[in-house]
Amino acid sequence: VECKGVTSGLYRRVFLPEDFRIYTDGLSGEGTEPLIRLYSFQRDCFYEGYVEGFPVSLVALSTCSGLSGILQLVNASYGIKPLEAAAGYQHLVYPMWNENVETQLFIENSSLAWTVEVSLKPEDFALHGALRGLVFVSFQYDYMGADKDAVTAKIVQLFSYVNSMFARLNLTIVLSSLELWTQKNKIPTTGDVEELLQRFLQWKNVHRVLRLQDITFLFVYREQSHYVGASSAKKLCLKNHAGGVALYQRAMTLEAFAIVVAQLLGLSLGMAYDDPGSCHCAGAACIMQASSVRSAGVKAFSSCSVRDFQRFLATGGGQCLLNRPAMDTAYKAPVCGNKVVESGEACDCGTTEVSCGALRDPCCTIGCKMRRGVQCLSGPCCRKCKFVKKGTLCRSSSEDECELKEYCNGTSGECTPDLWVMDGHPCSRNTAFCYRGVCQTANKQCQKVFGRGKGAKNGPLACYEEINSQRDRMGHCGSNRHGYRHCAWKDLRCGKLVCEYLGSKPFTKEKAAVIYARVQNTLCVTLDYMKPPTERDPMLVNDGTVCDDHKVSNPLTCSSSPGRREHFCHCHPGWKPPTCQEKAGAKGGGSSSPSGDGEW
C-alpha cells in the first residue's frame, strides 16, 4: 500500500450456511421445467481482521480464488485482486473511490426517532445473533459480472464486506440463498423505489419465498437514481414486512454498495440516520450517515446506532436473530454436474450434452432430473431405465440351504429384501434348524474357528462339562457386570463353544489363548480372547444351535426351537404354495419374494 508493505491479522469468518443455495430461472435440458441448480461454493475461505500499525483499520479478504478483498485505513480504501495474466501469483492493490458523487444517497422509508425510553445495562448487548438473508438479483444481472459465477462471487464478497461492519455488533449476516433472474424479472422493476419495495414485498409474501429467512433483498440496476434503496424500518422479524430493495448504480464500487446494504439492514434493525453533530464513531465515517457512501476508509456504527440497536433488542424486536443456522464448514452442499448423486438430486450425469445425451445416459438430464418416462436409474431389477419383468432372478441363494433366491417384483429397480427360510425349519438332514438364514450347527462353527476338514468338530458333552462348569474366563455361559455366569447342566452346550481338536499340530491364534483339556481320550479345545466380562465373548455358541432334542441355544440357554421371521410359504423348486402340490411356472419356484410364483 503506497509502496509500503503491510501485515494483517486475520481470522476466519463464516457467513454461508451449510445448505447455501444458488437458484436460477433457466430451463432444464428438456425445456419444460424451471431449473433449480445447486452450485458448489467454498464457504471457509473468507477472513476479517486489521492492518498492523493502524489502530483504526479493517480488512476483509477472500482466498477462494487467489487473494481478493478490501483494506480500509483511516481515510483510504484499497482493493486487492489477482492479476489473471501474471505469473507467480501476483496481485494488484489499487485505491477505491465512488465515482457517482452526484447521486442523492438518502434511503427512503427511513425510521423516525425512537419515542420509548428503555433502561439499558451493559450486559443487554451480549448478543451473538445471526440475520438470515435471501437475495434476488434482477434480470440485468450483468451489471455485476459477465456470468452467473462472477455475479455470485461478487455478491458473496459484498456480504463479506457487510459482515465486517456488523461484526462489532456481534451479528452475523448470513447469506442463506441467492436467486438470479436470468430470463426475465418476476416483477416490474421500474418506477419509484418505495413503490418497488411494496411491489416486491407483496410478491414475496404471495410466493412464500421467505421461509427460513429473516429478510429478503432485491438488487436492481439503475443507470441513475435519486435514491439508492428502500427498507421497512424496525420490522426485521415481521415476515410480511421484512425486506429491502437496493439499487446498484453505474460507477458505484462494491464497497459503496456494501454501505447501502448495511444501511438498509440498519434501518430494519431499528437504527435511524445519524446526526453528525451528536453521533460519533471510530471510523472515518459512520455507517448510518447518508454521506458515508461517498467516503473512503474505515466505516463503523456510531454511538447512536448502537443505542438504537440496543433499544430494538430490549423491546423484543430482534427475536429472530437468536435462530442461528448451522454453519459447519465441513459440510459440502450438493453439486449438480459432478457426476455424484447427492442429497436433493435424482441423478447426476455431468454438465455437458455429451455426457448427458440420450445415447450416453438415457435416464438423466443435465439438471440432475430423470427424463420423462424413466422408471428407475440403477439396480439389479433396472435395465435401460425401466423395471425388468416380474419374476426375474435378481439374487441367487448362497450355499446355505436356509437362504433363498430373490426375484424382481416388477415395481422397483432394487431386488426384494433378503428373506430366508423361516426360523426353526429343519436343515442339515434334520440335525439342525435354520436361524436367521443360516443352518446353525456347532460343527460349522468349530470348522470356522479351527479349520475345515481335519481341523475340528463339535466336542462331546464331556468336553462341555469339563470346561463350561468352571465359571471363569475359560468356560462360562456368558457374563454381566457382576462377572461370569454359571452354566446350568441343561445349558452347558449353550455357553462357550468347545470343540474336539483333530489337528496333528498345535493350534495358534493371534490375540487369543488356546485352551486344551484331555477328557476321556478326547482333546477338547476352546479359545480365550482375553476380553473383560462386560464384552461379549466371540467364542459363545451361536444362537439357534441345537443343544438337545428339539431345543436350541436362544440365547445362552437351551430352549424350544426358534419361531418364524416372516410368514411366507416356501416350496421346493418347481412347486407352488400354499399346498406345494401344484407345479410352478418356469420362473420363481421356491421364491422368497412377495412377487415370485413360488411363495404365498
Helices and strands as residue ranges (DSSP letters): E 8-12, E 21-24, E 46-51, E 58-62, E 68-72, E 77-82, E 91-95, G 122-125, E 129-137, G 141-144, H 148-166, G 167-169, E 171-180, H 193-206, E 215-222, E 229-231, E 243-249, H 254-268, E 285-286, G 290-294, E 299-300, H 303-314, G 319-322, E 382-383, E 386-387, E 393-395, E 406-407, E 426-427, E 432-435, E 438-440, H 442-450, E 456-458, H 461-468, E 479-480, E 483-484, G 489-494, E 499-501, E 513-519, E 522-528, E 546-548, E 551-553, E 558-560, E 575-576, E 582-583
